[in-house]
Amino acid sequence: MSVKSCPDLITKQPSAVKNCDVVLFTVPSSFHEQYFAALEPYVQPGTIFAVMPARSGCDFLFKKVMGEKADSLGLVAFETLPWACRFNDWGKTATVLGTKESIGAAVVPPANQSKLDVILKLQGLLGVEPKIVECPNVMSISLGNPGQVIHPGVTYGKWSKWDGKPLDKKPLFYHGCDAETADVLMGISEDIKGICKALKTLDPSYDTSQVKTIMEWYMASYSTSITDGSSLKAAMNTNSAYEGLCHPMKEVQGGFVPDFQFRYLSEDVPTGLCFTRGVAELLGVKTPSVDKVLLWSQAKLGKEFLKDGKMQGKDIKDTRAPQAFGVASKDSLCKFLRIKKEAKCCGLC
């Protein structure tokens, strides 16, 4: 099936946002701040920013850039993109490889609009699928960010023991997942579950129930595309939506070598794992799998985020760790998340 469209306006002028009811962000998360900053002078109250994928800490960044305007605007943080797709001819055609069945989204509505109003407006833009499933808070999207688990985790699993020699061909990314790599992904998921438990300790009413493990996310997103859901490894290897997708590679003399500057590390570590590790640190939660992958990844990126066991490296400002926004204590995290004052914090906040 072929779908054609004809945009009313194509422009580089950020002032065009003044006429927009909804702004769809479908750019990599590393560009979000650049776009927020360009649009901020022109955006009008009531405009809804739908960020897909929001990745982690999108609300921290949105508040930083929009300042006082943030309270008059809407923010919808999507856990991922509605589709798996690839460009054929840049700016002209693309192929949709697979449509997700459902997609989680946390809604902070603008004044005089309800969460339902916002969801119905966005569902009308997406169509029947994927179905938007409302998440209770943006933290659920931040911690449930699948990109921070899959992309750095699979990259680490494939290349952490690489001997440095070029390969004859590009290896499959998702369909090349082995048992050891699947264990790494599940380990990161376990670390994230520990953070969710700590948040519940701060406030039993704080809802993190929709933060999925990576296996739960795959089955919720791709159950009809997966032919074997008996394990995470099997689910990834039999997901038809990921057919033929390879590790990002660079061609060199003698074959191919991994491109560690590709967004799987350059985006999903600073705007994913760093946020999660930063929150864990503030809550006193140990994250052995996250630490292992983060330390290896930052070395490949030539960055320093985690230093001496703390999120205090020289490049922390380039991440979405809470520490990059001045949120450097349990108290300040509770304030930002609006943890109930009357909640029994057991000394953690």
C-alpha positions as CSV (number, residue, x, y, z in Angstrom):
1,M,0.0,0.0,0.0
2,S,1.3,3.5,-0.9
3,V,0.3,6.6,1.0
4,K,0.9,10.1,-0.5
5,S,0.6,13.5,1.1
6,C,1.2,17.1,0.2
7,P,2.2,19.4,3.0
8,D,0.7,22.9,3.2
9,L,3.9,24.5,4.2
10,I,7.6,23.5,4.4
11,T,9.7,26.1,6.2
12,K,12.8,26.6,8.3
13,Q,11.3,29.5,10.1
14,P,10.6,28.7,13.8
15,S,8.0,31.6,13.9
16,A,5.6,29.2,12.0
17,V,4.9,27.5,15.4
18,K,2.7,30.5,16.4
19,N,0.0,29.0,14.3
20,C,0.3,25.4,15.5
21,D,-2.0,23.6,17.9
22,V,0.3,20.5,18.0
23,V,4.0,20.2,17.3
24,L,5.2,16.7,16.6
25,F,8.8,16.0,17.5
26,T,10.2,13.0,15.6
27,V,13.8,14.0,15.6
28,P,16.5,12.2,17.7
29,S,16.5,13.3,21.3
30,S,20.0,14.8,21.0
31,F,18.3,17.6,18.9
32,H,15.4,18.3,21.3
33,E,17.0,21.2,23.1
34,Q,18.0,22.9,19.8
35,Y,14.4,22.7,18.6
36,F,12.8,23.7,21.9
37,A,15.1,26.7,22.1
38,A,14.3,27.8,18.5
39,L,10.5,27.6,19.0
40,E,10.3,29.1,22.5
41,P,10.2,32.7,21.5
42,Y,7.2,32.2,19.2
43,V,5.1,29.4,20.8
44,Q,1.7,30.4,22.0
45,P,-0.1,29.2,25.2
46,G,-2.1,26.0,24.7
47,T,0.3,24.5,22.1
48,I,0.9,20.8,22.6
49,F,4.4,19.4,22.1
50,A,4.2,15.6,21.3
51,V,7.7,14.2,21.6
52,M,8.3,10.8,20.0
53,P,10.4,9.3,21.3
54,A,10.8,11.5,24.3
55,R,13.6,9.3,25.7
56,S,14.5,10.0,29.3
57,G,14.3,13.3,31.2
58,C,12.3,15.1,28.5
59,D,10.3,17.0,31.2
60,F,13.5,18.3,32.8
61,L,14.7,19.6,29.5
62,F,11.3,21.1,28.5
63,K,11.1,23.0,31.8
64,K,14.6,24.2,31.5
65,V,14.2,25.7,28.0
66,M,10.6,26.9,28.2
67,G,10.9,28.3,31.7
68,E,7.7,30.0,32.9
69,K,6.0,29.2,29.5
70,A,6.1,25.5,30.3
71,D,3.1,25.7,32.6
72,S,0.9,27.1,29.7
73,L,2.0,24.5,27.2
74,G,1.2,20.8,26.8
75,L,3.8,18.1,26.8
76,V,3.2,14.5,25.7
77,A,6.2,12.2,26.2
78,F,5.9,9.1,24.0
79,E,8.0,6.0,24.9
80,T,8.9,5.4,21.3
81,L,8.0,6.1,17.7
82,P,4.7,4.7,16.4
83,W,6.4,2.9,13.5
84,A,9.7,1.2,12.6
85,C,10.6,2.8,9.4
86,R,13.4,3.8,7.1
87,F,13.9,6.5,4.5
88,N,14.1,5.4,0.8
89,D,14.7,8.9,-0.7
90,W,15.4,11.6,1.9
91,G,12.5,14.1,2.0
92,K,10.4,12.2,-0.5
93,T,9.7,8.5,0.4
94,A,10.0,6.1,3.3
95,T,9.0,2.5,4.0
96,V,7.1,1.6,7.2
97,L,8.6,-1.7,8.3
98,G,6.1,-2.3,11.1
99,T,3.4,-0.5,13.1
100,K,3.4,-0.9,16.8
101,E,0.1,-2.1,18.3
102,S,0.2,0.2,21.3
103,I,2.4,3.1,22.4
104,G,2.8,4.5,25.9
105,A,2.5,8.3,26.4
106,A,2.5,10.5,29.5
107,V,0.4,13.6,29.1
108,V,0.9,17.0,30.8
109,P,-2.0,19.0,29.3
110,P,-2.1,22.7,28.8
111,A,-4.4,24.9,30.8
112,N,-8.1,24.4,30.0
113,Q,-7.5,21.0,28.3
114,S,-7.8,17.6,29.8
115,K,-5.5,14.6,29.3
116,L,-8.3,12.9,27.4
117,D,-8.7,15.9,25.1
118,V,-5.0,15.7,24.2
119,I,-4.9,12.0,23.7
120,L,-8.0,12.1,21.4
121,K,-6.4,14.8,19.3
122,L,-3.2,12.8,18.9
123,Q,-4.9,9.5,18.3
124,G,-6.8,11.2,15.4
125,L,-3.4,12.1,13.9
126,L,-2.0,8.6,14.3
127,G,-5.0,6.7,13.2
128,V,-6.3,3.4,14.6
129,E,-2.8,2.0,15.3
130,P,-0.9,2.3,17.4
131,K,-3.3,2.8,20.3
132,I,-2.1,5.4,22.7
133,V,-1.9,4.0,26.2
134,E,-1.7,6.7,28.9
135,C,1.1,6.5,31.4
136,P,0.6,8.1,34.8
137,N,3.6,10.4,34.7
138,V,6.6,11.3,32.6
139,M,9.0,9.4,34.9
140,S,7.3,6.2,33.7
141,I,8.3,7.2,30.2
142,S,11.8,8.1,31.3
143,L,12.5,4.9,33.1
144,G,10.5,2.8,30.6
145,N,12.5,4.2,27.7
146,P,13.3,1.1,25.6
147,G,16.0,2.7,23.6
148,Q,18.3,3.1,26.6
149,V,18.1,-0.7,27.2
150,I,18.1,-2.1,23.7
151,H,20.6,0.1,21.8
152,P,23.5,0.4,24.3
153,G,22.8,-3.1,25.6
154,V,22.9,-4.9,22.2
155,T,25.9,-2.8,21.2
156,Y,27.7,-3.8,24.4
157,G,26.8,-7.4,24.0
158,K,28.1,-7.6,20.5
159,W,31.3,-5.5,20.7
160,S,32.5,-5.5,24.3
161,K,34.8,-8.5,23.5
162,W,35.6,-7.5,19.9
163,D,39.2,-8.1,18.9
164,G,39.3,-5.0,16.7
165,K,39.5,-6.8,13.4
166,P,37.2,-5.8,10.5
167,L,34.2,-8.1,9.7
168,D,33.4,-9.3,6.2
169,K,29.8,-8.2,6.4
170,K,27.5,-6.1,8.6
171,P,26.1,-8.2,11.5
172,L,22.4,-8.2,12.2
173,F,21.4,-6.0,15.2
174,Y,18.1,-7.4,16.6
175,H,18.2,-10.8,14.9
176,G,21.8,-11.2,16.0
177,C,21.0,-11.1,19.7
178,D,22.5,-14.0,21.6
179,A,21.8,-15.3,25.1
180,E,24.6,-13.3,26.7
181,T,23.3,-10.1,25.2
182,A,19.8,-10.9,26.2
183,D,21.1,-11.3,29.8
184,V,22.6,-7.8,29.6
185,L,19.3,-6.3,28.5
186,M,17.4,-8.1,31.3
187,G,20.0,-6.9,33.8
188,I,19.4,-3.3,32.8
189,S,15.6,-3.9,33.2
190,E,16.2,-5.3,36.7
191,D,18.2,-2.2,37.6
192,I,15.3,0.0,36.4
193,K,12.8,-2.1,38.5
194,G,14.9,-1.3,41.5
195,I,14.5,2.4,40.9
196,C,10.8,1.9,40.6
197,K,10.7,0.2,43.9
198,A,12.6,3.1,45.5
199,L,10.2,5.6,44.1
200,K,7.3,3.7,45.7
201,T,9.2,3.8,49.0
202,L,9.2,7.6,48.7
203,D,5.5,7.7,48.0
204,P,3.3,4.6,47.8
205,S,0.9,6.5,45.6
206,Y,3.6,7.3,43.0
207,D,2.6,5.1,40.0
208,T,5.4,3.3,38.1
209,S,3.2,0.3,37.3
210,Q,3.5,0.9,33.5
211,V,7.3,0.8,33.4
212,K,7.8,-2.4,31.5
213,T,10.7,-4.8,31.4
214,I,12.2,-5.1,28.0
215,M,10.5,-8.4,27.4
216,E,7.1,-7.0,28.4
217,W,7.7,-4.0,26.0
218,Y,8.6,-6.3,23.1
219,M,5.4,-8.4,23.6
220,A,3.2,-5.3,24.0
221,S,4.6,-3.6,21.0
222,Y,5.2,-6.4,18.5
223,S,3.3,-9.5,19.6
224,T,1.8,-10.0,16.1
225,S,5.2,-9.6,14.5
226,I,7.0,-12.1,16.9
227,T,6.7,-15.8,16.0
228,D,8.5,-17.1,19.1
229,G,8.0,-15.3,22.4
230,S,9.4,-18.0,24.7
231,S,12.4,-15.8,25.7
232,L,13.8,-12.3,25.0
233,K,16.4,-13.7,22.7
234,A,13.8,-15.6,20.7
235,A,11.4,-12.6,20.6
236,M,14.1,-10.4,19.2
237,N,15.3,-12.9,16.7
238,T,11.9,-13.6,15.3
239,N,10.4,-10.1,15.2
240,S,9.7,-9.6,11.5
241,A,9.5,-5.8,11.9
242,Y,13.3,-5.8,12.4
243,E,14.1,-8.1,9.4
244,G,17.5,-7.3,7.9
245,L,18.4,-4.4,10.3
246,C,22.2,-4.4,11.0
247,H,24.6,-2.9,13.5
248,P,25.7,0.6,12.4
249,M,29.0,0.0,10.7
250,K,31.8,1.9,8.8
251,E,33.4,0.5,5.8
252,V,37.2,0.3,6.0
253,Q,40.0,-1.5,4.3
254,G,39.4,-5.2,4.9
255,G,35.7,-5.0,5.7
256,F,33.5,-3.3,8.3
257,V,34.0,-1.9,11.8
258,P,31.4,-0.7,14.3
259,D,30.3,3.0,14.3
260,F,30.3,3.8,18.0
261,Q,29.3,7.4,17.2
262,F,26.0,6.3,15.8
263,R,22.9,7.4,17.8
264,Y,22.6,4.0,19.4
265,L,25.3,5.2,21.8
266,S,25.6,8.9,21.1
267,E,21.9,9.5,21.8
268,D,20.7,6.6,24.0
269,V,23.5,6.9,26.5
270,P,23.3,10.7,27.3
271,T,19.5,10.9,27.0
272,G,18.8,7.5,28.4
273,L,21.2,5.5,30.6
274,C,22.7,8.7,32.1
275,F,19.2,9.9,33.3
276,T,18.4,6.5,34.8
277,R,21.8,6.2,36.5
278,G,21.5,9.8,37.8
279,V,18.0,9.0,39.4
280,A,19.3,5.8,40.8
281,E,22.2,7.7,42.5
282,L,19.8,10.2,44.1
283,L,17.7,7.3,45.4
284,G,20.6,5.2,46.6
285,V,19.8,2.4,44.2
286,K,22.7,0.1,43.0
287,T,22.7,-0.4,39.2
288,P,25.4,-3.0,38.3
289,S,24.2,-3.7,34.7
290,V,23.7,0.0,33.9
291,D,27.1,0.9,35.3
292,K,28.8,-1.8,33.2
293,V,27.3,-0.7,30.0
294,L,27.5,3.0,30.7
295,L,31.3,2.8,31.6
296,W,32.0,0.9,28.4
297,S,29.8,3.1,26.2
298,Q,31.3,6.4,27.5
299,A,34.8,5.1,26.7
300,K,33.7,4.4,23.1
301,L,32.1,7.8,22.8
302,G,35.2,9.5,24.3
303,K,33.1,11.0,27.1
304,E,33.1,11.1,30.9
305,F,29.7,10.9,32.5
306,L,30.1,8.4,35.4
307,K,33.3,9.1,37.4
308,D,34.4,7.5,40.7
309,G,31.0,5.9,41.0
310,K,29.0,9.2,40.7
311,M,27.4,11.1,37.9
312,Q,30.0,13.9,38.1
313,G,32.1,13.5,35.0
314,K,33.2,16.5,32.9
315,D,30.6,15.8,30.2
316,I,27.6,15.5,32.6
317,K,26.2,18.8,31.3
318,D,25.6,17.2,27.9
319,T,23.3,14.5,29.4
320,R,19.8,14.4,30.8
321,A,20.9,13.2,34.1
322,P,19.0,15.1,36.8
323,Q,22.4,16.4,38.0
324,A,22.7,18.3,34.7
325,F,19.6,20.4,35.6
326,G,20.7,21.1,39.2
327,V,18.7,18.3,40.7
328,A,21.4,16.9,42.9
329,S,19.6,15.6,46.0
330,K,16.7,13.5,47.0
331,D,14.9,16.6,48.2
332,S,15.2,18.4,44.9
333,L,14.1,15.2,43.0
334,C,11.0,14.9,45.2
335,K,10.2,18.5,44.6
336,F,10.5,18.2,40.8
337,L,8.4,15.0,40.8
338,R,5.8,16.5,43.1
339,I,6.2,13.7,45.6
340,K,3.5,14.2,48.2
341,K,4.8,16.1,51.2
342,E,2.7,13.9,53.5
343,A,4.2,10.7,52.1
344,K,6.2,8.6,54.5
345,C,9.7,8.8,53.0
346,C,11.5,6.5,55.3
347,G,14.4,8.9,55.4
348,L,15.1,8.7,51.7
349,C,13.8,12.2,50.8
